[in-house]
Amino acid sequence: MILYSHQKQRMMNYLLSVENLKKLGLIHSNTDTKLLAVAIKRSQDMHLQPALGTPLYKALLTRVETSSWTQDYLDLMNNYVVPCLVAFVDYRCSYLLNEKLTNKAVGRVQDENLQPNDDNQTEALRDQLRKDAYFYKERLIGYLMDDQGVKYPEYIEGCEDLTCNENVKKDRSGYKPINWQV
């Protein structure tokens, strides 16, 4: 099963739909779709693009839009990219979903049926979610480094001309987990 975005989100270059995020992540099914779409986009741009490198990131976005998948790219997407993206969105949302930005104030959202965590509880949860997200990112980077451009030649592509100013610096920190504790 391929996990990619629906038509509306494809126009905005999403690697994962909100619906699939809700199925695969920790986020409750009644969570605001708009907030989740923003969290997906920011997480893939800020965490996945540096892990994949811009050429491979763009190649995956193109495959999502055109549905032109080979088995190698499906495996990369389903086994490494999607779990990493879901973990980063869970991490981002663990803080984002408690806050509300309005034209009058920034404040905390409270539900009458749910008692919110205090700041210490939220930080403990966020710390574990951060560890999960970075585990998946390190695994993704390690997998791509092990491949050495055999299955995914875009991963080792360089920038020989002036058309790649938008490329982000590639994160090569695979196999070096940050503050790793289980």
Backbone hydrogen bonds in HBPLUS format (Angstrom, degrees):
<---DONOR---> <-ACCEPTOR-->    atom                        ^
c    i                          cat <-CA-CA->   ^        H-A-AA   ^      H-
h    n   atom  resd res      DA  || num        DHA   H-A  angle D-A-AA Bond
n    s   type  num  typ     dist DA aas  dist angle  dist       angle   num
A0010-ARG N   A0006-HIS O   2.95 MM   4  6.08 146.9  2.06 154.0 163.9     1
A0012-MET N   A0009-GLN O   2.85 MM   3  5.21 143.8  1.98 109.0 120.3     2
A0013-ASN N   A0010-ARG O   2.97 MM   3  4.95 166.7  1.99 108.7 111.8     3
A0021-LEU N   A0017-SER O   2.96 MM   4  6.22 152.5  2.04 146.1 154.7     4
A0022-LYS N   A0018-VAL O   2.95 MM   4  6.21 159.3  1.99 152.8 156.9     5
A0023-LYS N   A0019-GLU O   3.16 MM   4  6.44 142.5  2.31 138.4 148.5     6
A0024-LEU N   A0020-ASN O   2.93 MM   4  6.06 152.3  2.01 150.2 157.0     7
A0025-GLY N   A0021-LEU O   2.76 MM   4  5.50 151.3  1.84 155.8 160.3     8
A0031-THR N   A0028-HIS O   3.23 MM   3  5.75 158.6  2.28 123.3 123.3     9
A0036-LEU N   A0032-ASP O   3.18 MM   4  6.49 158.4  2.23 149.4 155.9    10
A0037-ALA N   A0033-THR O   2.86 MM   4  6.05 153.9  1.93 151.6 158.5    11
A0038-VAL N   A0034-LYS O   3.17 MM   4  6.43 157.9  2.22 147.9 152.8    12
A0039-ALA N   A0035-LEU O   3.03 MM   4  6.28 157.8  2.08 145.3 151.8    13
A0040-ILE N   A0036-LEU O   2.84 MM   4  6.07 153.7  1.91 150.4 157.2    14
A0041-LYS N   A0037-ALA O   3.04 MM   4  6.23 172.8  2.05 151.0 152.7    15
A0042-ARG N   A0038-VAL O   2.97 MM   4  6.13 171.4  1.97 155.6 158.1    16
A0043-SER N   A0039-ALA O   2.95 MM   4  5.91 156.9  2.00 141.3 148.5    17
A0044-GLN N   A0040-ILE O   2.90 MM   4  6.09 163.9  1.93 157.9 161.9    18
A0045-ASP N   A0041-LYS O   3.00 MM   4  6.12 157.9  2.05 147.5 154.0    19
A0046-MET N   A0042-ARG O   2.85 MM   4  5.81 161.9  1.88 148.8 154.3    20
A0047-HIS N   A0043-SER O   2.91 MM   4  5.54 150.2  2.00 139.3 146.4    21
A0049-GLN N   A0044-GLN O   2.91 MM   5  6.20 148.7  2.01 162.7 171.2    22
A0051-ALA N   A0047-HIS O   3.38 MM   4  6.40 147.0  2.50 131.3 140.2    23
A0051-ALA N   A0048-LEU O   3.01 MM   3  4.98 114.7  2.46  95.6 112.5    24
A0052-LEU N   A0048-LEU O   2.81 MM   4  5.96 161.7  1.84 165.8 169.5    25
A0053-GLY N   A0049-GLN O   2.80 MM   4  5.48 147.8  1.90 147.0 155.8    26
A0171-ASP N   A0050-PRO O   2.75 MM 121  5.16 169.9  1.76 127.1 130.3    27
A0057-TYR N   A0053-GLY O   2.96 MM   4  6.05 162.3  1.99 159.8 165.5    28
A0058-LYS N   A0054-THR O   2.88 MM   4  6.01 165.6  1.90 156.3 159.1    29
A0059-ALA N   A0055-PRO O   2.95 MM   4  6.14 147.7  2.06 138.4 148.0    30
A0060-LEU N   A0056-LEU O   2.94 MM   4  6.22 152.3  2.02 149.5 155.5    31
A0061-LEU N   A0057-TYR O   3.02 MM   4  6.36 157.5  2.07 147.8 154.4    32
A0062-THR N   A0058-LYS O   2.89 MM   4  6.11 156.4  1.95 148.7 155.0    33
A0063-ARG N   A0059-ALA O   3.00 MM   4  6.24 153.6  2.07 141.8 148.9    34
A0064-VAL N   A0060-LEU O   2.91 MM   4  6.20 150.6  2.00 148.9 156.9    35
A0065-GLU N   A0061-LEU O   3.03 MM   4  6.32 161.4  2.06 148.8 153.2    36
A0066-THR N   A0062-THR O   2.88 MM   4  6.05 155.3  1.95 152.6 159.5    37
A0067-SER N   A0063-ARG O   2.74 MM   4  5.20 126.1  2.03 137.4 147.1    38
A0074-LEU N   A0070-THR O   2.94 MM   4  6.19 154.1  2.01 153.7 162.0    39
A0075-ASP N   A0071-GLN O   2.85 MM   4  6.04 160.6  1.89 151.9 156.8    40
A0076-LEU N   A0072-ASP O   2.98 MM   4  6.24 161.4  2.01 146.0 151.1    41
A0077-MET N   A0073-TYR O   2.91 MM   4  6.00 165.6  1.93 144.8 149.2    42
A0078-ASN N   A0074-LEU O   2.79 MM   4  5.90 176.3  1.79 159.5 160.4    43
A0079-ASN N   A0075-ASP O   2.86 MM   4  5.55 158.4  1.91 145.6 152.2    44
A0080-TYR N   A0076-LEU O   3.04 MM   4  5.38 144.9  2.17 133.3 140.3    45
A0081-VAL N   A0076-LEU O   2.98 MM   5  6.26 167.2  2.00 153.7 157.9    46
A0082-VAL N   A0077-MET O   2.83 MM   5  5.79 171.0  1.84 164.3 163.9    47
A0084-CYS N   A0080-TYR O   3.23 MM   4  6.19 155.3  2.30 139.6 146.7    48
A0085-LEU N   A0081-VAL O   2.88 MM   4  6.10 165.2  1.91 158.0 162.4    49
A0086-VAL N   A0082-VAL O   2.86 MM   4  5.99 170.5  1.87 161.9 164.2    50
A0087-ALA N   A0083-PRO O   3.06 MM   4  6.15 160.6  2.09 142.6 147.9    51
A0088-PHE N   A0084-CYS O   3.04 MM   4  6.32 156.6  2.09 150.3 156.5    52
A0089-VAL N   A0085-LEU O   2.94 MM   4  6.17 153.8  2.01 151.9 159.3    53
A0090-ASP N   A0086-VAL O   2.92 MM   4  6.15 162.1  1.95 153.3 158.2    54
A0091-TYR N   A0087-ALA O   3.03 MM   4  6.22 159.5  2.07 143.7 149.4    55
A0092-ARG N   A0088-PHE O   2.89 MM   4  6.08 166.4  1.91 147.9 151.6    56
A0093-CYS N   A0089-VAL O   2.83 MM   4  5.90 164.5  1.85 153.1 157.7    57
A0094-SER N   A0090-ASP O   3.00 MM   4  6.09 132.7  2.24 141.9 153.0    58
A0095-TYR N   A0092-ARG O   3.42 MM   3  6.11 159.2  2.46 112.8 117.6    59
A0096-LEU N   A0092-ARG O   3.14 MM   4  6.21 173.1  2.15 150.6 150.6    60
A0097-LEU N   A0093-CYS O   3.02 MM   4  5.36 170.5  2.03 133.9 136.9    61
A0098-ASN N   A0095-TYR O   3.16 MM   3  5.71 155.9  2.22 115.2 122.3    62
A0099-GLU N   A0096-LEU O   3.17 MM   3  5.56 152.9  2.25 109.8 117.6    63
A0109-VAL N   A0098-ASN O   2.78 MM  11  5.36 157.8  1.83 141.5 148.0    64
A0100-LYS N   A0107-GLY O   2.70 MM   7  5.35 144.1  1.83 158.9 165.7    65
A0107-GLY N   A0100-LYS O   3.00 MM   7  5.35 159.5  2.04 147.2 153.4    66
A0102-THR N   A0105-ALA O   2.95 MM   3  5.40 154.2  2.02 154.2 162.1    67
A0114-LEU N   A0111-ASP O   3.29 MM   3  5.23 162.4  2.33 102.9 108.1    68
A0122-THR N   A0118-ASP O   2.99 MM   4  6.25 163.2  2.02 160.1 165.5    69
A0123-GLU N   A0119-ASP O   2.91 MM   4  6.07 157.5  1.96 146.7 152.8    70
A0124-ALA N   A0120-ASN O   3.00 MM   4  6.21 152.2  2.08 143.8 150.9    71
A0125-LEU N   A0121-GLN O   3.06 MM   4  6.32 160.5  2.10 149.2 153.9    72
A0126-ARG N   A0122-THR O   2.84 MM   4  6.06 165.6  1.86 153.3 157.9    73
A0127-ASP N   A0123-GLU O   2.86 MM   4  5.95 151.6  1.95 144.1 151.5    74
A0128-GLN N   A0124-ALA O   3.22 MM   4  6.49 157.9  2.27 144.2 148.8    75
A0129-LEU N   A0125-LEU O   2.93 MM   4  6.22 162.2  1.96 155.5 161.0    76
A0130-ARG N   A0126-ARG O   2.80 MM   4  5.93 151.4  1.88 148.0 155.7    77
A0131-LYS N   A0127-ASP O   3.07 MM   4  6.32 157.6  2.13 144.7 150.1    78
A0132-ASP N   A0128-GLN O   3.00 MM   4  6.29 156.1  2.06 147.3 153.9    79
A0133-ALA N   A0129-LEU O   2.92 MM   4  6.14 165.2  1.94 149.5 153.1    80
A0134-TYR N   A0130-ARG O   2.93 MM   4  6.15 168.6  1.95 156.8 159.3    81
A0135-PHE N   A0131-LYS O   2.93 MM   4  6.04 144.3  2.06 142.6 152.5    82
A0136-TYR N   A0132-ASP O   3.12 MM   4  6.47 162.4  2.15 155.6 158.1    83
A0137-LYS N   A0133-ALA O   2.98 MM   4  6.26 150.4  2.07 145.8 155.0    84
A0138-GLU N   A0134-TYR O   2.88 MM   4  5.95 163.7  1.90 145.7 149.8    85
A0139-ARG N   A0135-PHE O   2.94 MM   4  6.16 155.4  2.00 148.4 155.8    86
A0140-LEU N   A0136-TYR O   2.96 MM   4  6.10 156.7  2.01 142.5 148.5    87
A0141-ILE N   A0137-LYS O   2.96 MM   4  6.20 169.8  1.97 156.3 158.2    88
A0142-GLY N   A0138-GLU O   2.88 MM   4  5.99 161.2  1.91 146.6 152.6    89
A0143-TYR N   A0139-ARG O   2.92 MM   4  6.08 155.8  1.98 146.8 153.1    90
A0144-LEU N   A0140-LEU O   3.04 MM   4  6.33 161.2  2.08 152.3 156.9    91
A0145-MET N   A0141-ILE O   2.84 MM   4  6.06 154.9  1.90 152.0 159.7    92
A0146-ASP N   A0142-GLY O   2.89 MM   4  6.04 156.4  1.95 148.0 154.2    93
A0147-ASP N   A0143-TYR O   3.08 MM   4  6.29 146.5  2.19 141.6 150.4    94
A0148-GLN N   A0144-LEU O   3.27 MM   4  6.49 138.7  2.45 139.9 148.9    95
A0150-VAL N   A0147-ASP O   3.10 MM   3  5.66 163.6  2.13 120.1 125.0    96
A0155-TYR N   A0152-TYR O   3.01 MM   3  5.78 157.5  2.06 122.4 128.4    97
A0156-ILE N   A0153-PRO O   3.21 MM   3  5.78 144.2  2.34 111.7 119.4    98
A0157-GLU N   A0154-GLU O   3.29 MM   3  5.01 153.8  2.37  94.3 102.0    99
A0167-ASN N   A0164-CYS O   3.12 MM   3  5.55 164.2  2.14 113.7 118.6   100
A0176-LYS N   A0173-SER O   3.18 MM   3  5.68 140.7  2.34 141.7 139.0   101
